[in-house]
Amino acid sequence: MDRLVGIPLDDWRAQARTFDFRGHTLRYWEAGQGEPLLLIHGFPSGSWDWHYLWQPLAERYRVIACDMLGFGFSAKPRGHAYSLLEQADIQQALLAQLGVGRYHILAHDYGDSVAQELLARDMEGERRIGSLCLLNGGLFPETHRPVLLQKLLMSPIGYLIGRRFSRERLAASFGKVFGAHTQPSEAELDAFWTMIETNDGPGVMHRLIRYMAERRVHRERWVGAMQCTAVPMRVIDGAADPISGAHMVARYRELIAEPDTVLLEGIGHYPQVEAPEQVLSGYLAFRDQRG
């Protein structure tokens, strides 16, 4: 497979569309035709994380992605009680606005938790999810190993840590979770930082990080949904990720019957950025084998 060419952040931002959710302006992207594929980004960045995969996926599917509330180029209200459940509401509202019925999900990190909530809702109501593919994320609170930044943001001084967050601290943090040989470039770090700092993002990071506690609250429902669903699932995981790498996949294999997993050796927490060709290959193979 040829090396994938990404989309510069300025070009990506220029393609954004807007929709309103409970008085907040959110940014979303849509391209391609075919079966709808919802891409759900992680913490602390935004939908640009998918930029290497965007065009290749749009050649086969109708791809849809939004910057969730508090992320990327969307609104980041101060004092807001951010919740994974509300983020799932946002995804459903966007799909409804776009007239989407049945859809597929490709998610990463924080987005994995939103996808788990969508899956649980799907089992309780109309069955609309056609397949679910998850990249590195905290699917099980007992295997999630937060980095120092996340621990500090969760602490009583979290608001101070967020306000003092900088591009330099971002580079140091990302350097520890990317693979040793797939470190982010300066341009990529600039793009990640732009997404975070837009609309004073550092000022709400300590509120967004509460998702880690939410994962514990909803664990049984979310893991139970994954254990009982008939929706085809695959995990594509960067094995070298210290947060949710090979150790998370080992737990997945213990808890999920007939687990479909792909481990990417030497790849860290952001496989769609570090090894987009491998992720694309793994994802398309998953969809093709499922018909």
N, C-alpha and C positions, 0 to 999 in steps of 0.2 A: 504494500500500500504506500502511495506517495505521501510525503510529508504534508500534513494539513496546514493550510495558510489561515491564520486567524484574522479577526476583524479589529482594527485599531479602535481604541475606546471612544475617540471623538466620533468616528463613523457610526459606531454602535449607538451612542447616545443620540445622534441625529435621527436614527431610525425609530426612536421610541414613540409610542402612542400613550395616551393618558386615559385613565378611567377614575371615577370617583367611588370611594368606599367610605361610607359613613362620614362624609365631609372631608376626607383626606384624599389628596391627589396622588395616585400611584402611576408608575410607568410600567408599560408592558410592551412586548415585542411579539410579532406574528409573521410567519413566512411559510411558503410551501403549500402543498395540497395533499390530500389523502387522509389517512387516519390521524386524528388529533393526538399529538404527543406533548404532554405537559412536562416542562423542565422546571425543577424546583431547586433553587440555589441554597448555599450554605451560609454559615456565619464566619466572618463578619462582612462579607463582600456583597455580591449581587449577581444578576443574571449574565453579566459579561463573562462570568466564569465559564460559560458554555460556548464562547465565541469560536473556538476551534471546531467544534462539532456542529455549529448552527447551520452552516450552508450544506454540508454533507447530509445532515438529517432532513433538511428542508427539501432535498431532492427526492425524498421518499415519503415524508410525512408532512402534516400540517403542524408545525412546531409553534408552541406557545410558551412564553415565559414572562414572569413579572418580577420586578424588584418588590419584595414584600415590605410591609410597613416597618419603617425603621432602618431600611437597607438601601444601598445603591443610590439611585436618583429619585426614589420615592420620598414621600413626606416622612419626617422623623420627629413627630410631636414630643415635646418635652413633658415629663410628668405622666406619660401614658403607661398604662398597665399592659405591656406587651405580652402576648400569649400565643403559644403554638396553636391553640384552638381557634383563635381569631385569624391567624395566618391561614388555617385551613378554610375558614369562612371566606377569606379573600380569594383563594384559589377557586372555590366553588362559585363565587360571585362573578369572577372574570369568565369562567367557562360558560356560565348562564348568559352573560352579556354577549358572548361570541356565538351563542346558539349551539354549543357543543353538548352532545349527549354522551355517547360512549367514548372513552379516551384511554390512553396509556400514560404511564408515569416513568420518568427518569429523574432521580433525585440524588442529592449529595448532602452529607453532613446534617446541619439544622433542617434542611429540606427533607431528609429521611424521616424525621419525626413528624413533620407535616404530612408526609406521605402515609405514615403509619396511621395517623388520625383519619385521613381520607379513606384508607382501607377499612378501618373499623366502622366508619359511617357507611361505607359501601355495603358492608355485610348486614347492617341494621336497616337498610333501606333499598333503594333501587340499585341493581348491580350494573354499574357503569364502567368500572375499571377493567380494561382488557388485559393489561399486564403491568408488572411493577419491577423496575430495575433500580437497585440501590448501590450508590458508590459509598466510599468511606463515611461512616457515621455512627453515632452512638445508639445503635438499635437496642442495646441492652445496658441499662445503667451500671450493672455490675462489671462490665468490661470497659466502660468509658474511662479513659485516663486523661483528665484535663491538663493542659499545659499551665505553667505558672500564671500567665496573663489571665486565663479563665478563672483560676482560683482567686486571684487578687480582685477581679471584677465582681466575684460573688461575695467578697468580704465586706465588712462595714465601711471600708474606705474605697469601695468600688467606684463611686462617683468621681473621686479624685484620680484614680488610676485611669479612668476613661478620659477625663479632661486632659491629662498629661500624655495621652497616647499620641504617638508621632510616627512619621514614616520610618524613622530609624528603629523604633521599637517594633513596628510591624515587620521590618526586614529581619530583625533578630528572631522574632517569634516564628515567622514563616520559614526561616532558615532551618529551624529545628524540626519542622513537620514535613517539609519536602524531602524527597530522596536525596541522598548524598551526591548523586550524579545528575539530578534533574532539578537543580536549584532554580528559583525564579530569576528571570533577567531583571535588569534595572528598569526596563520599560514596563515589564509586568508588575513590578513592585509599585511603580508610579501609578499604574492603572488601578491596582488594588487600593492604594492609598486614596486616590481621587474618589472612588466609590464610597469609601469610609468617611472621608472628611466632608463630602457634599452635605449641605443642610445641617452642618454641625453634628455629624454622626457620632463623634467621640463622646458627646454629651449625653447620649442615650445608651451607650454600650453596656453600662452597668444594669440597665433595665432589660435589655435584650437577653443578657446572659442568664436570666432567671429560667430560661428554657431547660437548663440542666436539672433544676428541681422539679419542673413539670414532667420531665421524662420519668422520674421515680414515681410520681403520683399516678401516672397513666400506664405504668409498665405492664400490668397484668392484662389490661384491655388491649393494648397495642400488640404485645407479644402473642396473646391469645388469638388475635385476629390473624396474625401471620401463620400461626400453627393450624388454624381451621380453614383458611381461605382456599378456594379452588382457583384463585387468580394465579397464573404463572408468575414466578418470581425468580430473579437472578441477582446475585451480589457480585459486583466487580470491584475489587478492593486492592488498593496499594498496600502491599504486604509490609513495607518498611515504615508505615505510619505509626508513630508512637502513641497516637490518640486512639485510633480505631483500626489498626492494621490486622496482621495475621491472627492476633489473639482474639479479636472480635469475630473473625471468620470461624475460628475454632469453636467458639460458643454458638455461633449460628448453626454449625453442623451438628452440634449436640442437641439443639432445641427444635430444629425445623426438619420435618420428614422429607426424605429425598432432596436434600439441599443442592441447589444449582449455584455453584460458586466459581469465580475466576480470580485467582490470586496473581497480581502483577508484581513479580520480584523486583526489589530495588526501587519501587515507586512509593511515594509518600502519600500524604493526606489529600492531595489535589490531583488525582489521576487524569481528570479531563483536561488539565493544564500540562501536567508532566508527561503524560503518555497518551495524547488524544487519539492517535491511530489505533493503539491497542484497545482503548475503551470503545471506539467506534466499531472495530472488528468484533469485539465481544458482544456489543449490544445488537448489532445487525444479525449476528449468528443466533442470538437468543430469539430475536423476533422471527427470523426465518424458520427456525426449527419448531416454532409455535404456530406456524402457518399464517 
